[in-house]
Amino acid sequence: MPMQPDEIRDIIEAKLTGAEAHVEGDGAHFTAVVVCPAFIGKSRIAKQQMVYDTVREQLLDGTLHALSLKTFTPDEWQALDDGQ
């Protein structure tokens, strides 16, 4: 049974303290925007790895097929929001 965006969001938010995740998708391919204070000082790759670690089980067992990520610290997210 394919996963739903809210299920993925709940997993990410439960496993990454303070994270706020916005997930969209069609049951097979998902996109997540994750804002988390734990990302401070981390590279883009390290941030993405932290998120992938939260859903590793679902990726390995095939319940989650594809997840595209955009990751931000709260300050990066605020700066992006301020720029609009």
mmCIF file as gemmi writes it, N, C-alpha and C atoms, coordinates in Angstrom:
data_model
loop_
_atom_site.group_PDB
_atom_site.id
_atom_site.type_symbol
_atom_site.label_atom_id
_atom_site.label_alt_id
_atom_site.label_comp_id
_atom_site.label_asym_id
_atom_site.label_entity_id
_atom_site.label_seq_id
_atom_site.pdbx_PDB_ins_code
_atom_site.Cartn_x
_atom_site.Cartn_y
_atom_site.Cartn_z
_atom_site.occupancy
_atom_site.B_iso_or_equiv
_atom_site.pdbx_formal_charge
_atom_site.auth_seq_id
_atom_site.auth_asym_id
_atom_site.pdbx_PDB_model_num
ATOM 1 N N . MET Axp A 1 ? 0.856 -1.189 0 1 0 ? 1 A 1
ATOM 2 C CA . MET Axp A 1 ? 0 0 0 1 0 ? 1 A 1
ATOM 3 C C . MET Axp A 1 ? 0.893 1.242 0 1 0 ? 1 A 1
ATOM 4 N N . PRO Axp A 2 ? 0.668 2.154 -0.949 1 0 ? 2 A 1
ATOM 5 C CA . PRO Axp A 2 ? 1.538 3.338 -1.029 1 0 ? 2 A 1
ATOM 6 C C . PRO Axp A 2 ? 1.382 4.246 0.185 1 0 ? 2 A 1
ATOM 7 N N . MET Axp A 3 ? 2.462 4.91 0.503 1 0 ? 3 A 1
ATOM 8 C CA . MET Axp A 3 ? 2.444 5.847 1.627 1 0 ? 3 A 1
ATOM 9 C C . MET Axp A 3 ? 1.729 7.125 1.217 1 0 ? 3 A 1
ATOM 10 N N . GLN Axp A 4 ? 1.256 7.834 2.218 1 0 ? 4 A 1
ATOM 11 C CA . GLN Axp A 4 ? 0.607 9.126 2.01 1 0 ? 4 A 1
ATOM 12 C C . GLN Axp A 4 ? 1.543 10.225 2.521 1 0 ? 4 A 1
ATOM 13 N N . PRO Axp A 5 ? 1.43 11.435 1.956 1 0 ? 5 A 1
ATOM 14 C CA . PRO Axp A 5 ? 2.312 12.523 2.391 1 0 ? 5 A 1
ATOM 15 C C . PRO Axp A 5 ? 2.3 12.755 3.9 1 0 ? 5 A 1
ATOM 16 N N . ASP Axp A 6 ? 1.119 12.669 4.544 1 0 ? 6 A 1
ATOM 17 C CA . ASP Axp A 6 ? 1.067 12.939 5.977 1 0 ? 6 A 1
ATOM 18 C C . ASP Axp A 6 ? 1.794 11.862 6.786 1 0 ? 6 A 1
ATOM 19 N N . GLU Axp A 7 ? 1.843 10.628 6.279 1 0 ? 7 A 1
ATOM 20 C CA . GLU Axp A 7 ? 2.578 9.566 6.971 1 0 ? 7 A 1
ATOM 21 C C . GLU Axp A 7 ? 4.079 9.863 6.953 1 0 ? 7 A 1
ATOM 22 N N . ILE Axp A 8 ? 4.573 10.302 5.8 1 0 ? 8 A 1
ATOM 23 C CA . ILE Axp A 8 ? 5.993 10.628 5.674 1 0 ? 8 A 1
ATOM 24 C C . ILE Axp A 8 ? 6.328 11.813 6.565 1 0 ? 8 A 1
ATOM 25 N N . ARG Axp A 9 ? 5.481 12.837 6.533 1 0 ? 9 A 1
ATOM 26 C CA . ARG Axp A 9 ? 5.684 14.009 7.391 1 0 ? 9 A 1
ATOM 27 C C . ARG Axp A 9 ? 5.768 13.586 8.856 1 0 ? 9 A 1
ATOM 28 N N . ASP Axp A 10 ? 4.845 12.744 9.284 1 0 ? 10 A 1
ATOM 29 C CA . ASP Axp A 10 ? 4.817 12.32 10.688 1 0 ? 10 A 1
ATOM 30 C C . ASP Axp A 10 ? 6.093 11.577 11.082 1 0 ? 10 A 1
ATOM 31 N N . ILE Axp A 11 ? 6.607 10.732 10.194 1 0 ? 11 A 1
ATOM 32 C CA . ILE Axp A 11 ? 7.845 9.991 10.484 1 0 ? 11 A 1
ATOM 33 C C . ILE Axp A 11 ? 9.014 10.957 10.622 1 0 ? 11 A 1
ATOM 34 N N . ILE Axp A 12 ? 9.154 11.863 9.671 1 0 ? 12 A 1
ATOM 35 C CA . ILE Axp A 12 ? 10.259 12.827 9.706 1 0 ? 12 A 1
ATOM 36 C C . ILE Axp A 12 ? 10.187 13.681 10.975 1 0 ? 12 A 1
ATOM 37 N N . GLU Axp A 13 ? 9.009 14.222 11.262 1 0 ? 13 A 1
ATOM 38 C CA . GLU Axp A 13 ? 8.861 15.103 12.425 1 0 ? 13 A 1
ATOM 39 C C . GLU Axp A 13 ? 9.058 14.348 13.737 1 0 ? 13 A 1
ATOM 40 N N . ALA Axp A 14 ? 8.697 13.063 13.775 1 0 ? 14 A 1
ATOM 41 C CA . ALA Axp A 14 ? 8.866 12.281 15.001 1 0 ? 14 A 1
ATOM 42 C C . ALA Axp A 14 ? 10.335 11.954 15.268 1 0 ? 14 A 1
ATOM 43 N N . LYS Axp A 15 ? 11.117 11.783 14.199 1 0 ? 15 A 1
ATOM 44 C CA . LYS Axp A 15 ? 12.499 11.334 14.361 1 0 ? 15 A 1
ATOM 45 C C . LYS Axp A 15 ? 13.533 12.46 14.322 1 0 ? 15 A 1
ATOM 46 N N . LEU Axp A 16 ? 13.132 13.635 13.848 1 0 ? 16 A 1
ATOM 47 C CA . LEU Axp A 16 ? 14.038 14.792 13.833 1 0 ? 16 A 1
ATOM 48 C C . LEU Axp A 16 ? 13.462 15.851 14.775 1 0 ? 16 A 1
ATOM 49 N N . THR Axp A 17 ? 14.053 15.986 15.922 1 0 ? 17 A 1
ATOM 50 C CA . THR Axp A 17 ? 13.551 16.899 16.945 1 0 ? 17 A 1
ATOM 51 C C . THR Axp A 17 ? 13.438 18.322 16.419 1 0 ? 17 A 1
ATOM 52 N N . GLY Axp A 18 ? 12.252 18.889 16.565 1 0 ? 18 A 1
ATOM 53 C CA . GLY Axp A 18 ? 12.02 20.274 16.178 1 0 ? 18 A 1
ATOM 54 C C . GLY Axp A 18 ? 11.785 20.485 14.697 1 0 ? 18 A 1
ATOM 55 N N . ALA Axp A 19 ? 11.747 19.396 13.924 1 0 ? 19 A 1
ATOM 56 C CA . ALA Axp A 19 ? 11.581 19.523 12.476 1 0 ? 19 A 1
ATOM 57 C C . ALA Axp A 19 ? 10.144 19.864 12.112 1 0 ? 19 A 1
ATOM 58 N N . GLU Axp A 20 ? 10.025 20.625 11.039 1 0 ? 20 A 1
ATOM 59 C CA . GLU Axp A 20 ? 8.73 20.888 10.416 1 0 ? 20 A 1
ATOM 60 C C . GLU Axp A 20 ? 8.86 20.436 8.968 1 0 ? 20 A 1
ATOM 61 N N . ALA Axp A 21 ? 8.029 19.475 8.573 1 0 ? 21 A 1
ATOM 62 C CA . ALA Axp A 21 ? 8.118 18.916 7.228 1 0 ? 21 A 1
ATOM 63 C C . ALA Axp A 21 ? 6.841 19.196 6.451 1 0 ? 21 A 1
ATOM 64 N N . HIS Axp A 22 ? 7.024 19.549 5.196 1 0 ? 22 A 1
ATOM 65 C CA . HIS Axp A 22 ? 5.906 19.759 4.269 1 0 ? 22 A 1
ATOM 66 C C . HIS Axp A 22 ? 6.117 18.758 3.135 1 0 ? 22 A 1
ATOM 67 N N . VAL Axp A 23 ? 5.217 17.803 3.003 1 0 ? 23 A 1
ATOM 68 C CA . VAL Axp A 23 ? 5.401 16.713 2.044 1 0 ? 23 A 1
ATOM 69 C C . VAL Axp A 23 ? 4.248 16.698 1.045 1 0 ? 23 A 1
ATOM 70 N N . GLU Axp A 24 ? 4.605 16.551 -0.226 1 0 ? 24 A 1
ATOM 71 C CA . GLU Axp A 24 ? 3.623 16.405 -1.295 1 0 ? 24 A 1
ATOM 72 C C . GLU Axp A 24 ? 4.018 15.199 -2.121 1 0 ? 24 A 1
ATOM 73 N N . GLY Axp A 25 ? 3.024 14.541 -2.717 1 0 ? 25 A 1
ATOM 74 C CA . GLY Axp A 25 ? 3.351 13.416 -3.573 1 0 ? 25 A 1
ATOM 75 C C . GLY Axp A 25 ? 2.135 12.681 -4.063 1 0 ? 25 A 1
ATOM 76 N N . ASP Axp A 26 ? 2.405 11.686 -4.922 1 0 ? 26 A 1
ATOM 77 C CA . ASP Axp A 26 ? 1.335 10.968 -5.601 1 0 ? 26 A 1
ATOM 78 C C . ASP Axp A 26 ? 1.237 9.505 -5.196 1 0 ? 26 A 1
ATOM 79 N N . GLY Axp A 27 ? 1.884 9.122 -4.118 1 0 ? 27 A 1
ATOM 80 C CA . GLY Axp A 27 ? 1.861 7.731 -3.696 1 0 ? 27 A 1
ATOM 81 C C . GLY Axp A 27 ? 3.117 6.973 -4.093 1 0 ? 27 A 1
ATOM 82 N N . ALA Axp A 28 ? 3.852 7.492 -5.075 1 0 ? 28 A 1
ATOM 83 C CA . ALA Axp A 28 ? 5.098 6.853 -5.502 1 0 ? 28 A 1
ATOM 84 C C . ALA Axp A 28 ? 6.282 7.809 -5.373 1 0 ? 28 A 1
ATOM 85 N N . HIS Axp A 29 ? 6.101 9.038 -5.829 1 0 ? 29 A 1
ATOM 86 C CA . HIS Axp A 29 ? 7.164 10.038 -5.787 1 0 ? 29 A 1
ATOM 87 C C . HIS Axp A 29 ? 6.723 11.189 -4.89 1 0 ? 29 A 1
ATOM 88 N N . PHE Axp A 30 ? 7.61 11.551 -3.974 1 0 ? 30 A 1
ATOM 89 C CA . PHE Axp A 30 ? 7.293 12.596 -3.003 1 0 ? 30 A 1
ATOM 90 C C . PHE Axp A 30 ? 8.372 13.664 -2.995 1 0 ? 30 A 1
ATOM 91 N N . THR Axp A 31 ? 7.961 14.855 -2.621 1 0 ? 31 A 1
ATOM 92 C CA . THR Axp A 31 ? 8.875 15.968 -2.395 1 0 ? 31 A 1
ATOM 93 C C . THR Axp A 31 ? 8.64 16.46 -0.976 1 0 ? 31 A 1
ATOM 94 N N . ALA Axp A 32 ? 9.72 16.659 -0.232 1 0 ? 32 A 1
ATOM 95 C CA . ALA Axp A 32 ? 9.606 17.148 1.137 1 0 ? 32 A 1
ATOM 96 C C . ALA Axp A 32 ? 10.48 18.379 1.323 1 0 ? 32 A 1
ATOM 97 N N . VAL Axp A 33 ? 9.911 19.378 1.96 1 0 ? 33 A 1
ATOM 98 C CA . VAL Axp A 33 ? 10.665 20.535 2.42 1 0 ? 33 A 1
ATOM 99 C C . VAL Axp A 33 ? 10.735 20.381 3.933 1 0 ? 33 A 1
ATOM 100 N N . VAL Axp A 34 ? 11.95 20.32 4.462 1 0 ? 34 A 1
ATOM 101 C CA . VAL Axp A 34 ? 12.133 20.084 5.892 1 0 ? 34 A 1
ATOM 102 C C . VAL Axp A 34 ? 12.938 21.226 6.487 1 0 ? 34 A 1
ATOM 103 N N . VAL Axp A 35 ? 12.377 21.833 7.524 1 0 ? 35 A 1
ATOM 104 C CA . VAL Axp A 35 ? 13.035 22.911 8.254 1 0 ? 35 A 1
ATOM 105 C C . VAL Axp A 35 ? 13.328 22.378 9.652 1 0 ? 35 A 1
ATOM 106 N N . CYS Axp A 36 ? 14.604 22.44 10.062 1 0 ? 36 A 1
ATOM 107 C CA . CYS Axp A 36 ? 14.964 21.842 11.344 1 0 ? 36 A 1
ATOM 108 C C . CYS Axp A 36 ? 16.176 22.547 11.95 1 0 ? 36 A 1
ATOM 109 N N . PRO Axp A 37 ? 16.102 22.885 13.255 1 0 ? 37 A 1
ATOM 110 C CA . PRO Axp A 37 ? 17.247 23.511 13.901 1 0 ? 37 A 1
ATOM 111 C C . PRO Axp A 37 ? 18.468 22.59 13.968 1 0 ? 37 A 1
ATOM 112 N N . ALA Axp A 38 ? 18.281 21.284 13.902 1 0 ? 38 A 1
ATOM 113 C CA . ALA Axp A 38 ? 19.408 20.341 13.931 1 0 ? 38 A 1
ATOM 114 C C . ALA Axp A 38 ? 20.282 20.462 12.679 1 0 ? 38 A 1
ATOM 115 N N . PHE Axp A 39 ? 19.789 21.145 11.649 1 0 ? 39 A 1
ATOM 116 C CA . PHE Axp A 39 ? 20.551 21.318 10.415 1 0 ? 39 A 1
ATOM 117 C C . PHE Axp A 39 ? 21.612 22.41 10.519 1 0 ? 39 A 1
ATOM 118 N N . ILE Axp A 40 ? 21.569 23.214 11.567 1 0 ? 40 A 1
ATOM 119 C CA . ILE Axp A 40 ? 22.509 24.33 11.703 1 0 ? 40 A 1
ATOM 120 C C . ILE Axp A 40 ? 23.945 23.802 11.68 1 0 ? 40 A 1
ATOM 121 N N . GLY Axp A 41 ? 24.749 24.389 10.804 1 0 ? 41 A 1
ATOM 122 C CA . GLY Axp A 41 ? 26.149 24.017 10.689 1 0 ? 41 A 1
ATOM 123 C C . GLY Axp A 41 ? 26.414 22.785 9.835 1 0 ? 41 A 1
ATOM 124 N N . LYS Axp A 42 ? 25.373 22.208 9.26 1 0 ? 42 A 1
ATOM 125 C CA . LYS Axp A 42 ? 25.522 21.001 8.447 1 0 ? 42 A 1
ATOM 126 C C . LYS Axp A 42 ? 25.525 21.356 6.957 1 0 ? 42 A 1
ATOM 127 N N . SER Axp A 43 ? 26.223 20.558 6.165 1 0 ? 43 A 1
ATOM 128 C CA . SER Axp A 43 ? 26.212 20.737 4.711 1 0 ? 43 A 1
ATOM 129 C C . SER Axp A 43 ? 24.86 20.291 4.157 1 0 ? 43 A 1
ATOM 130 N N . ARG Axp A 44 ? 24.601 20.652 2.921 1 0 ? 44 A 1
ATOM 131 C CA . ARG Axp A 44 ? 23.355 20.246 2.261 1 0 ? 44 A 1
ATOM 132 C C . ARG Axp A 44 ? 23.248 18.723 2.244 1 0 ? 44 A 1
ATOM 133 N N . ILE Axp A 45 ? 24.352 18.057 1.942 1 0 ? 45 A 1
ATOM 134 C CA . ILE Axp A 45 ? 24.359 16.584 1.892 1 0 ? 45 A 1
ATOM 135 C C . ILE Axp A 45 ? 24.079 16.003 3.275 1 0 ? 45 A 1
ATOM 136 N N . ALA Axp A 46 ? 24.695 16.557 4.302 1 0 ? 46 A 1
ATOM 137 C CA . ALA Axp A 46 ? 24.491 16.059 5.673 1 0 ? 46 A 1
ATOM 138 C C . ALA Axp A 46 ? 23.04 16.244 6.103 1 0 ? 46 A 1
ATOM 139 N N . LYS Axp A 47 ? 22.444 17.389 5.745 1 0 ? 47 A 1
ATOM 140 C CA . LYS Axp A 47 ? 21.035 17.639 6.082 1 0 ? 47 A 1
ATOM 141 C C . LYS Axp A 47 ? 20.137 16.593 5.422 1 0 ? 47 A 1
ATOM 142 N N . GLN Axp A 48 ? 20.385 16.34 4.13 1 0 ? 48 A 1
ATOM 143 C CA . GLN Axp A 48 ? 19.569 15.372 3.413 1 0 ? 48 A 1
ATOM 144 C C . GLN Axp A 48 ? 19.747 13.978 4.002 1 0 ? 48 A 1
ATOM 145 N N . GLN Axp A 49 ? 20.978 13.626 4.368 1 0 ? 49 A 1
ATOM 146 C CA . GLN Axp A 49 ? 21.225 12.311 4.952 1 0 ? 49 A 1
ATOM 147 C C . GLN Axp A 49 ? 20.465 12.149 6.269 1 0 ? 49 A 1
ATOM 148 N N . MET Axp A 50 ? 20.387 13.212 7.056 1 0 ? 50 A 1
ATOM 149 C CA . MET Axp A 50 ? 19.645 13.163 8.319 1 0 ? 50 A 1
ATOM 150 C C . MET Axp A 50 ? 18.174 12.832 8.062 1 0 ? 50 A 1
ATOM 151 N N . VAL Axp A 51 ? 17.606 13.427 7.005 1 0 ? 51 A 1
ATOM 152 C CA . VAL Axp A 51 ? 16.197 13.16 6.691 1 0 ? 51 A 1
ATOM 153 C C . VAL Axp A 51 ? 16.042 11.746 6.134 1 0 ? 51 A 1
ATOM 154 N N . TYR Axp A 52 ? 16.917 11.36 5.204 1 0 ? 52 A 1
ATOM 155 C CA . TYR Axp A 52 ? 16.83 10.008 4.652 1 0 ? 52 A 1
ATOM 156 C C . TYR Axp A 52 ? 16.955 8.957 5.75 1 0 ? 52 A 1
ATOM 157 N N . ASP Axp A 53 ? 17.766 9.226 6.771 1 0 ? 53 A 1
ATOM 158 C CA . ASP Axp A 53 ? 17.903 8.285 7.89 1 0 ? 53 A 1
ATOM 159 C C . ASP Axp A 53 ? 16.567 8.045 8.592 1 0 ? 53 A 1
ATOM 160 N N . THR Axp A 54 ? 15.689 9.051 8.611 1 0 ? 54 A 1
ATOM 161 C CA . THR Axp A 54 ? 14.4 8.898 9.298 1 0 ? 54 A 1
ATOM 162 C C . THR Axp A 54 ? 13.46 7.96 8.545 1 0 ? 54 A 1
ATOM 163 N N . VAL Axp A 55 ? 13.628 7.871 7.225 1 0 ? 55 A 1
ATOM 164 C CA . VAL Axp A 55 ? 12.729 7.036 6.41 1 0 ? 55 A 1
ATOM 165 C C . VAL Axp A 55 ? 13.462 5.855 5.764 1 0 ? 55 A 1
ATOM 166 N N . ARG Axp A 56 ? 14.639 5.538 6.276 1 0 ? 56 A 1
ATOM 167 C CA . ARG Axp A 56 ? 15.451 4.462 5.691 1 0 ? 56 A 1
ATOM 168 C C . ARG Axp A 56 ? 14.673 3.137 5.608 1 0 ? 56 A 1
ATOM 169 N N . GLU Axp A 57 ? 13.971 2.796 6.68 1 0 ? 57 A 1
ATOM 170 C CA . GLU Axp A 57 ? 13.216 1.535 6.706 1 0 ? 57 A 1
ATOM 171 C C . GLU Axp A 57 ? 12.194 1.482 5.565 1 0 ? 57 A 1
ATOM 172 N N . GLN Axp A 58 ? 11.481 2.58 5.357 1 0 ? 58 A 1
ATOM 173 C CA . GLN Axp A 58 ? 10.453 2.633 4.319 1 0 ? 58 A 1
ATOM 174 C C . GLN Axp A 58 ? 11.08 2.597 2.924 1 0 ? 58 A 1
ATOM 175 N N . LEU Axp A 59 ? 12.249 3.225 2.769 1 0 ? 59 A 1
ATOM 176 C CA . LEU Axp A 59 ? 12.935 3.18 1.487 1 0 ? 59 A 1
ATOM 177 C C . LEU Axp A 59 ? 13.427 1.762 1.184 1 0 ? 59 A 1
ATOM 178 N N . LEU Axp A 60 ? 13.956 1.096 2.201 1 0 ? 60 A 1
ATOM 179 C CA . LEU Axp A 60 ? 14.495 -0.252 2.011 1 0 ? 60 A 1
ATOM 180 C C . LEU Axp A 60 ? 13.414 -1.288 1.757 1 0 ? 60 A 1
ATOM 181 N N . ASP Axp A 61 ? 12.261 -1.16 2.416 1 0 ? 61 A 1
ATOM 182 C CA . ASP Axp A 61 ? 11.216 -2.17 2.215 1 0 ? 61 A 1
ATOM 183 C C . ASP Axp A 61 ? 10.29 -1.84 1.041 1 0 ? 61 A 1
ATOM 184 N N . GLY Axp A 62 ? 10.524 -0.691 0.391 1 0 ? 62 A 1
ATOM 185 C CA . GLY Axp A 62 ? 9.775 -0.361 -0.811 1 0 ? 62 A 1
ATOM 186 C C . GLY Axp A 62 ? 8.459 0.355 -0.594 1 0 ? 62 A 1
ATOM 187 N N . THR Axp A 63 ? 8.077 0.609 0.666 1 0 ? 63 A 1
ATOM 188 C CA . THR Axp A 63 ? 6.828 1.344 0.878 1 0 ? 63 A 1
ATOM 189 C C . THR Axp A 63 ? 6.976 2.807 0.475 1 0 ? 63 A 1
ATOM 190 N N . LEU Axp A 64 ? 8.207 3.289 0.463 1 0 ? 64 A 1
ATOM 191 C CA . LEU Axp A 64 ? 8.504 4.645 -0.015 1 0 ? 64 A 1
ATOM 192 C C . LEU Axp A 64 ? 9.475 4.494 -1.175 1 0 ? 64 A 1
ATOM 193 N N . HIS Axp A 65 ? 9.028 4.894 -2.354 1 0 ? 65 A 1
ATOM 194 C CA . HIS Axp A 65 ? 9.817 4.655 -3.557 1 0 ? 65 A 1
ATOM 195 C C . HIS Axp A 65 ? 10.825 5.774 -3.816 1 0 ? 65 A 1
ATOM 196 N N . ALA Axp A 66 ? 10.375 7.012 -3.824 1 0 ? 66 A 1
ATOM 197 C CA . ALA Axp A 66 ? 11.259 8.128 -4.17 1 0 ? 66 A 1
ATOM 198 C C . ALA Axp A 66 ? 10.909 9.348 -3.329 1 0 ? 66 A 1
ATOM 199 N N . LEU Axp A 67 ? 11.945 9.97 -2.785 1 0 ? 67 A 1
ATOM 200 C CA . LEU Axp A 67 ? 11.755 11.156 -1.958 1 0 ? 67 A 1
ATOM 201 C C . LEU Axp A 67 ? 12.792 12.196 -2.343 1 0 ? 67 A 1
ATOM 202 N N . SER Axp A 68 ? 12.318 13.323 -2.848 1 0 ? 68 A 1
ATOM 203 C CA . SER Axp A 68 ? 13.173 14.452 -3.191 1 0 ? 68 A 1
ATOM 204 C C . SER Axp A 68 ? 13.131 15.435 -2.019 1 0 ? 68 A 1
ATOM 205 N N . LEU Axp A 69 ? 14.295 15.962 -1.645 1 0 ? 69 A 1
ATOM 206 C CA . LEU Axp A 69 ? 14.365 16.794 -0.443 1 0 ? 69 A 1
ATOM 207 C C . LEU Axp A 69 ? 14.876 18.198 -0.717 1 0 ? 69 A 1
ATOM 208 N N . LYS Axp A 70 ? 14.314 19.133 0.045 1 0 ? 70 A 1
ATOM 209 C CA . LYS Axp A 70 ? 14.866 20.479 0.188 1 0 ? 70 A 1
ATOM 210 C C . LYS Axp A 70 ? 14.942 20.698 1.688 1 0 ? 70 A 1
ATOM 211 N N . THR Axp A 71 ? 16.129 21.022 2.176 1 0 ? 71 A 1
ATOM 212 C CA . THR Axp A 71 ? 16.336 21.137 3.623 1 0 ? 71 A 1
ATOM 213 C C . THR Axp A 71 ? 16.832 22.527 3.973 1 0 ? 71 A 1
ATOM 214 N N . PHE Axp A 72 ? 16.33 23.04 5.09 1 0 ? 72 A 1
ATOM 215 C CA . PHE Axp A 72 ? 16.664 24.395 5.522 1 0 ? 72 A 1
ATOM 216 C C . PHE Axp A 72 ? 16.789 24.459 7.036 1 0 ? 72 A 1
ATOM 217 N N . THR Axp A 73 ? 17.694 25.318 7.508 1 0 ? 73 A 1
ATOM 218 C CA . THR Axp A 73 ? 17.675 25.678 8.922 1 0 ? 73 A 1
ATOM 219 C C . THR Axp A 73 ? 16.536 26.69 9.085 1 0 ? 73 A 1
ATOM 220 N N . PRO Axp A 74 ? 16.086 26.939 10.313 1 0 ? 74 A 1
ATOM 221 C CA . PRO Axp A 74 ? 15.038 27.959 10.489 1 0 ? 74 A 1
ATOM 222 C C . PRO Axp A 74 ? 15.447 29.32 9.925 1 0 ? 74 A 1
ATOM 223 N N . ASP Axp A 75 ? 16.71 29.723 10.101 1 0 ? 75 A 1
ATOM 224 C CA . ASP Axp A 75 ? 17.165 31.011 9.574 1 0 ? 75 A 1
ATOM 225 C C . ASP Axp A 75 ? 17.171 31.037 8.048 1 0 ? 75 A 1
ATOM 226 N N . GLU Axp A 76 ? 17.599 29.927 7.43 1 0 ? 76 A 1
ATOM 227 C CA . GLU Axp A 76 ? 17.572 29.851 5.962 1 0 ? 76 A 1
ATOM 228 C C . GLU Axp A 76 ? 16.134 29.931 5.452 1 0 ? 76 A 1
ATOM 229 N N . TRP Axp A 77 ? 15.23 29.254 6.14 1 0 ? 77 A 1
ATOM 230 C CA . TRP Axp A 77 ? 13.822 29.261 5.737 1 0 ? 77 A 1
ATOM 231 C C . TRP Axp A 77 ? 13.246 30.672 5.879 1 0 ? 77 A 1
ATOM 232 N N . GLN Axp A 78 ? 13.582 31.335 6.967 1 0 ? 78 A 1
ATOM 233 C CA . GLN Axp A 78 ? 13.08 32.701 7.193 1 0 ? 78 A 1
ATOM 234 C C . GLN Axp A 78 ? 13.621 33.649 6.134 1 0 ? 78 A 1
ATOM 235 N N . ALA Axp A 79 ? 14.895 33.508 5.801 1 0 ? 79 A 1
ATOM 236 C CA . ALA Axp A 79 ? 15.498 34.372 4.781 1 0 ? 79 A 1
ATOM 237 C C . ALA Axp A 79 ? 14.841 34.141 3.42 1 0 ? 79 A 1
ATOM 238 N N . LEU Axp A 80 ? 14.527 32.905 3.117 1 0 ? 80 A 1
ATOM 239 C CA . LEU Axp A 80 ? 13.845 32.573 1.871 1 0 ? 80 A 1
ATOM 240 C C . LEU Axp A 80 ? 12.452 33.201 1.864 1 0 ? 80 A 1
ATOM 241 N N . ASP Axp A 81 ? 11.757 33.095 2.982 1 0 ? 81 A 1
ATOM 242 C CA . ASP Axp A 81 ? 10.416 33.655 3.114 1 0 ? 81 A 1
ATOM 243 C C . ASP Axp A 81 ? 10.459 35.175 3.008 1 0 ? 81 A 1
ATOM 244 N N . ASP Axp A 82 ? 11.466 35.796 3.63 1 0 ? 82 A 1
ATOM 245 C CA . ASP Axp A 82 ? 11.597 37.26 3.599 1 0 ? 82 A 1
ATOM 246 C C . ASP Axp A 82 ? 11.885 37.773 2.187 1 0 ? 82 A 1
ATOM 247 N N . GLY Axp A 83 ? 12.528 36.936 1.375 1 0 ? 83 A 1
ATOM 248 C CA . GLY Axp A 83 ? 12.891 37.337 0.027 1 0 ? 83 A 1
ATOM 249 C C . GLY Axp A 83 ? 11.753 37.324 -0.965 1 0 ? 83 A 1
ATOM 250 N N . GLN Axp A 84 ? 10.602 36.796 -0.555 1 0 ? 84 A 1
ATOM 251 C CA . GLN Axp A 84 ? 9.475 36.716 -1.492 1 0 ? 84 A 1
ATOM 252 C C . GLN Axp A 84 ? 8.632 37.96 -1.463 1 0 ? 84 A 1
